[in-house]
């Protein structure tokens, strides 16, 4: 039985937002780009979702181009087939890919990037263990 949206939102909140080091987060299904869950007020556009999915197809280009959210471009400092890390000044975005999902997390200047990375990578491992 698939997880309901509110179960996924609770999972995102408890695993990411509750750390105090994830500003916004989202869970996107890779095959159709559907937004499965997100933190309150964070709704990536269809263009952003497409860019998140495509970022994993050519990590070297993603490293060169960076990640764009709205009209802001975040400089990419890590990109491989599983994880993409990008930042702008002291804010950042982390994308992590599993077999069926892409997890997105952002952090703000007051937050520790390392805690954000650890939390989202741990949640991605959880989804991988579940085969998702």
C-alpha positions in Angstrom: 0.0 0.0 0.0 1.6 3.3 -1.0 2.3 5.9 1.7 -0.3 8.7 1.8 0.9 12.3 1.2 0.5 13.2 4.9 2.6 10.2 6.0 5.3 11.2 3.6 5.1 14.8 4.8 5.4 13.6 8.4 8.4 11.6 7.4 10.0 14.6 5.7 9.2 16.8 8.7 10.5 14.3 11.3 13.6 13.3 9.4 14.6 16.7 7.9 12.8 19.8 9.2 12.9 18.7 12.8 16.8 18.7 12.7 16.6 22.5 12.6 19.1 22.5 9.7 16.8 21.9 6.8 14.8 25.0 5.7 12.7 23.4 3.0 12.4 19.9 1.5 10.5 17.9 -1.1 10.1 14.4 -2.3 9.7 14.0 -6.1 8.9 10.8 -8.0 11.5 10.4 -10.8 9.5 8.6 -13.4 6.7 11.3 -13.7 8.1 14.3 -11.9 5.2 14.3 -9.4 5.6 16.1 -6.1 4.9 13.4 -3.5 5.4 15.6 -0.5 7.0 18.9 0.6 7.5 21.1 3.5 4.9 23.8 4.1 5.1 26.6 1.6 7.8 24.9 -0.6 6.4 24.0 -4.0 9.0 23.5 -6.7 7.7 24.5 -10.2 7.5 22.0 -13.0 10.6 23.6 -14.6 12.5 23.2 -11.3 11.4 19.6 -10.9 12.5 18.8 -14.4 15.8 20.5 -13.8 16.3 18.5 -10.5 15.6 15.2 -12.4 17.8 16.2 -15.4 20.7 17.3 -13.1 21.5 13.6 -12.4 21.6 12.7 -16.1 24.7 14.7 -16.8 26.5 15.4 -13.4 29.5 17.1 -15.1 27.3 19.6 -16.8 25.4 20.2 -13.6 28.8 20.9 -11.9 29.5 23.5 -14.6 25.9 25.1 -14.7 24.8 24.9 -11.1 21.2 24.5 -9.9 18.6 27.1 -10.5 15.8 27.8 -8.2 13.5 30.6 -9.2 15.9 33.2 -10.5 18.8 32.2 -8.3 21.6 29.9 -9.4 23.4 27.9 -6.8 27.0 26.9 -7.6 27.5 23.2 -7.7 30.4 21.8 -5.7 29.5 18.1 -5.8 27.6 16.2 -8.5 27.5 12.5 -9.1 24.8 10.0 -10.0 23.5 9.9 -6.4 24.1 13.3 -4.8 24.2 17.0 -5.9 25.3 19.7 -3.5 25.1 23.4 -4.5 25.3 26.7 -2.6 25.0 30.4 -3.0 26.7 32.5 -0.3 25.8 30.7 2.9 22.6 29.0 1.6 22.4 25.8 -0.2 20.5 23.0 -1.8 21.0 19.3 -1.7 19.5 16.8 -4.2 19.8 13.1 -3.5 18.6 10.3 -5.9 17.2 6.9 -5.0 15.8 4.3 -7.4 12.4 6.0 -7.7 12.7 9.3 -5.9 14.6 12.6 -5.7 14.9 14.2 -2.3 15.5 17.9 -2.2 16.6 19.9 0.9 17.6 23.5 1.3 19.4 25.2 4.2 19.7 28.8 5.2 22.6 30.9 6.5 21.8 30.1 10.1 21.9 26.3 9.6 24.8 23.8 9.4 25.2 22.4 5.9 26.8 19.2 7.3 23.7 18.4 9.4 21.4 19.0 6.4 23.5 16.7 4.2 23.6 14.0 6.9 19.9 14.1 7.4 18.9 13.9 3.7 21.5 11.2 2.9 20.2 9.2 5.8 16.6 9.6 4.6 17.7 8.6 1.1 19.3 5.4 2.5 16.0 4.6 4.2 14.2 4.9 0.9 16.9 2.8 -0.8 16.5 0.1 1.9 12.8 0.1 1.1 13.5 -0.3 -2.6 12.1 3.1 -3.4 
